[in-house]
Amino acid sequence: MKVNFKPVMLAAVLATSAFAALSQSGPGPAAGPGAAHGMHQPEGNRHAHGQERMKEHMAKRAADLKASLKLSAEQESNWNAFVAAMKPPAHASRPTREDMAKLGTLERLDKMNALRKQRDAAFEQRDAATRAFYGSLSAEQKKVFDEGTARMHRQGHPRGHG
C-alpha cells in the first residue's frame, strides 16, 4: 500500500500555522491600558454597563417570579434568603490576566484552585437557599417555580468573560 504524504504534510502545516496564529498574545500595538476596545467604549465601562443591565434583568425576573408564586407571609423570609443567595458575587478579588501572567505555573494553579473553591462555595450557598425556599412552597407553587426557573435555563444566562 502506497501512502501519499503530501496531503498529510499540508494538513499538518496548516494546523501548525493556525495554532501559532491563535496562540499569539493579545491585540495589536494600538491596544494598551486605557485604549478603546470593542464598540469604542473602554472595557471597564462596557463591563459595568453589562453588569447593571444584568442586575436589572435579574430583579425583573425575580419580581415576576414572586408575583406568579403568590407567596404567603410565612414564605417571605425564605424568599428573601433565596433572592439574596442568587445575587452574583462581587468579582473584586478576581485577578487580571496581567496578574496571572506574572505568576509561575504552580502559583497560577493554586490561584485557579482557590477561585474554583470560591465558586463552589457560592454554588453550595445558592443550592441550600433554593432547597430551603423550594421546601416551603405548596405543590402548585412548586409547579410555577419549576416552570419559571426551567425557562431561565432554556433561554440561557448572560455570561461575562472568565
N, C-alpha and C positions, 0 to 999 in steps of 0.2 A: 504494500500500500504506500503510495507516494503522497506526502503531505505538502501542500503549498503554504509556505510560511509567510509569504508576502502579506495576505490579509491579516494574519495574526499579528505581525510586526506593526502594520499600520494601525490596528486597533490599540495595541499597547502604547504606541507613540501618542495617539490621540488621547487616550485615557490619562497618560502621564502629563501631557500638556494641560489638559483640563484640570487635573488635580493641582498642578503648580499654579494655574491662574486663580483657582478658588482659594488657595492657601495663602496668597499674598495678603499682607496685613493692611487693613484699614482703607479708607478712601484716599484720594489723591492729595497732593501737597496743599491745595487751597483749603482743605478742611483741617482746622485745628481747634483748640479751645475757643469757644465763642463764635466760631464760624457758623453760618446759617446751614441748616440741614433740612432736607425734605422740601416741604412746601413753603420755603422762605421764612420759617419760624425757627428760633433757637430750639434745640431739642428739649431743654428744660420746660419751656413754655408749652410745647406740644404735649409733653408728658403730663404737666399739671392740668391742662385743659381736658385731656383724656380722663384723668383721674376724677375731675369734677363731674364730667358727663357720666362716668360710671357710677359715682355716688348718687347722682340724681336718678339715674335709671334704677338702681337698686332700691332707693327709697320709694319710688313709684311702684315697683313690683311688690315690695313689702306691704305698702298701703293697700294695693289691690287685693293681695292675698288675705290680708287681715279682714278687709271688708267682706270678702266672699266666705270667710270662715265663720263669721258671726260669733265671735268669741264671747264667753261669759266673763264676769268679773273675776272669777276664780282662775281663769286661764290667762289673765293678763300678765301675771308675774312670769309665767313660763314663756309667754310670747316675748316679753321684754328681754329675757335672758337669751332666747333664741336669736332675736334680731341683733343683740349686742355681739353674740358669738359669730354671726355671719359677716360682720364688718371686716373688710380686708385689713390685715395687719400693716402697720407702718413699715416702709422699706428704708427707714433712715439708716439702719445698720448694714444694709446691703453694700458690699464692696463694689467699686468701679472696676472696669476692665483694666485700667491702668494699675490700680492697686493689686489686682490679681496677677498681673504680668510681672510685678516686682517680686512676687513670692517664688520660692523654689517649688518643685513638683510636690514634695511631701507636705509642705506648708499649704499649698493650694488644695491638695486632697483633704487635709484637716479642716480647712475653711469651708470647703464644699460639704463635707460631712456635718459640720456644725450647722450650716444653713439648712441642710436636709432635715436634721433633727428639729430645728425650729419649725419648719413647715409641717413636719409630722405632729409635733405638739399642738400646733394651731388646728390641724385637722381633727385631732382627738378631742379638742375643746368643742369644735363645731359639731362633731359627731355626738358627743354627750348632750349638748344643748338641744340638738334636733331630736334625739331619742326621748329626752325628758318632756319636751313640748309635744311631740307626737303621742306620747303615752297619756297626755292629759286631754286629748281630743276624743270626741264621740266618733262612732263608726261613720256617720255622714261627713263629719269634718275631716276625718282621715281620707275619705274618698276625694274631697275637694282639695286637700293638701297634696295628695298623690298626683292628681291631675295638674295642679298648678306648678308643682316642682318638676314633674316629668316634662312639661312644656319647656321649662328653662333649659333642660339638658338637650332637648331636640334642637332648640334654636342655637345652642352653643353660648359660651360666655365670652365676653370681650377679654382678650388676653394681652398683657403687656409683654415687654421683652424680658427674658431671663426668668 
